[in-house]
Amino acid sequence: MKRFFAGPRSLCQASLWITLAVLGPSASALAQSQEAVESKARLTGNIQTTDYLVPHISTVPATVGKRVSLFVREKVQTRKIGKAPVVLMIAGTTVSALPAFDVPFENYSWMEYLANAGFDAFTLDLTGYGLSPRPMMENACNAAAADQQTLLVPKTLAQPCPPAYPFRLTTSQSDWDEIDAVVDYLRQRRGVDKVHLIGWSLGGPRAGGYAARHPEKVDKLFIYAPLYDRLEPSGPPAVLPEAGVPIAIRTISAFYTTMNSTVKCANQFNPGIRDVIRTTMLTFDPLGSTWGSEELWRSPAQNTRWGWNPPSVRQVKAPTLVISGDLDATAPQVQATNLFADLVSVPQKVFVHVACTGHTTVWENQHMVLLDASVEWLKQGTYRGNFNGSFAVDAAGQVRQEQ
């Protein structure tokens, strides 16, 4: 059994409760390692929050073949434990799972909203994020030279240094393998055949690519602000691991600048949420948040993606809703509309675009459009009672169907 400690004082200040999980030797041995020892599940009203470490044999090039433990959070009504439909939420390129889906601000926690709606909501940190393993990311020399010079010298590094591991960290396949390990864990733990998947940004290719490869395990798919490139290669690069560095440095100041650049409408953000996001991001990088000349956190340097292109999308069988903000500059809306058009094998598909919101709808004042759509879609496979179609949501939240 492996203890999972809260760690630095910031975790305690955020009142984060951590549990213990029994770790089996591999995903294939889950039947022998299924019982979780929940040492300190947090109860808020009728919602129980529990954190797990899920066993997996890594396919990340830096740790291939090694046993690792993936961080997973669950939110569920106590009376629904073992009886509710299961949802797994998958985050994107830069942000770990909990700032994305469980930000502790007003009614913005998407996980809590799903739990209150009767779902058993889970999210995971893939390798390189949050409280999952971060191999090769503890060495500041493994950041890009420009980031070292600008952000890490002289506080963390006396001078720039060559990378000890001159490669990208993860791959598209290692992401799908980790999702599969968690999906199988949840299917066995909760006794379900299929789970729903939600993906945001790069979480779109992660969730969608997984659904294309494992249609027998996916019930419905909800993809928000997806990255999608029709010219993406079908297979991996000729040489793996890819040359590069494993660490990307993200700064709070740049995060705020990006948020500000998307504000095109009055009252688009509640100003109070920004510092809560900041605190949550830094809390879930307890090492990286101690680095640098300004506030920062780490994520994996993005690898070359593959396997999320028209041939792959045509393999998706799960009913799919794609939703996009009209002001999204990170994943421009044409990517969402192309993805929707290429979903030719699904029995039900809906596209929704939302005015006065960008790539971060989950943190914006239109967030209830997103949350409500996810609940209806995952429960009924409909949007505003429709199984198929395209819809526009205006700045006041009013919906109209498009031709």
C-alpha positions, 0 to 999 in steps of 0.5 A: 500500500502506498501513502499519498501525502498532501505535501506542502502547506498550500495543499493544507490551506486549500483543504484538499483531502487525499486518500490511500489506494491499494496499488496493483502491479499493472492494469491487467491485475486490477481484479486483485487490486480493486479495493480502495482504502478511503482514508479521508474522503471529504463530505460536503453536504451530500457530495463525497470527494475521494482521491485515488492513485490508479495503477498503470504500467507506463508506456511513456518513453521515459518510464516505459514498463515501470509501475506508476500511479495516476491521480484520479478524483471522484465526486458523487452523491453518497446515496449514488455510490455504485449506482450512478452513470460514470463520467471521466473528464480529460483536460488539455495541454497546459492545465491539470485536471482540478483547475479545469474541472473542480475549481472551488469558486461559486457554482463553477466546479463542473465535477460537482455540478455533474455529481449533483445531477446524479453522475459519478464524476471522475477526472484524472491527471495524465503523466506530467500533470498535477499529482500524477508522475512527472518523470524528468520534470523535477530537473529545471535543466529539462526546460527550454533554454529560453525559459531557463534564461528568462524565468529560472535564472538566477532563482532556480538555476545559476545559469542555463544548462543543457537538458539531462533528458533531451526528449519530449515526455509523452505521446498520443499513445501513452495518453490513450493508454493511461485513459484506458487504465483508468477507464478499466479501473472505473468499469470494474470498480463501479460495475459498468460496461461503458463510461461517458467521456468529456474532453476540453481542448487537447482533451478532445483528441485524447477523449475522441481518439480513445473513443475511436479505438475503444468504442465498446467502452464509451457511452457518450462523448462531450467535446468542448473547444477541441483541437482538430487538424484534418492533416494530422498524421495517422501514426507516430513519428518515425523516431520516438522519443521525439527530440526536444525537452520534457518541460513547458513553463507556464506563467501566471502573468501570461495566463492572465494576458491570454484571458484578457485577450479573449475578453470582447464582451461586457461581463464575460468573466467574473473577476473573482475567479481569476485568483482562485484559478491561479491558486489552484494551478500553483497548488497542484504543482507543489514543486514548479510553483517554487521555481522562477522569478515569477509565479509559474507552473509546469506542464509537458512540452507538447509532443507531435500529435497523431491519430485524430484525423478524419480516418480516426474520427470516422471510427467514433461510434458514441453519440457526440456533442461538440461545443465551441466558443465564438471567441476561441482563438486557441482552438478556432471554431473551424476546427470544431465545425470540421470535427463535427462534419467528419463525425459520419458514423455516430447515430446522434451528433450535435454542434453548439457554438456560444457567443461571448465566450472563448477557449475557457468557457468553464471559467466564464460567465457563460459556463452554465451553458456548457454545464447544462448541455453536458448534463442533458447530453450525457443523460438523454443524448439530446440538446434542448430535446434534439438528437441532432443538429447545429445550435447557436447560443447568444450572449444572453444564453438564448438558443436558436437552431441553425439550418 
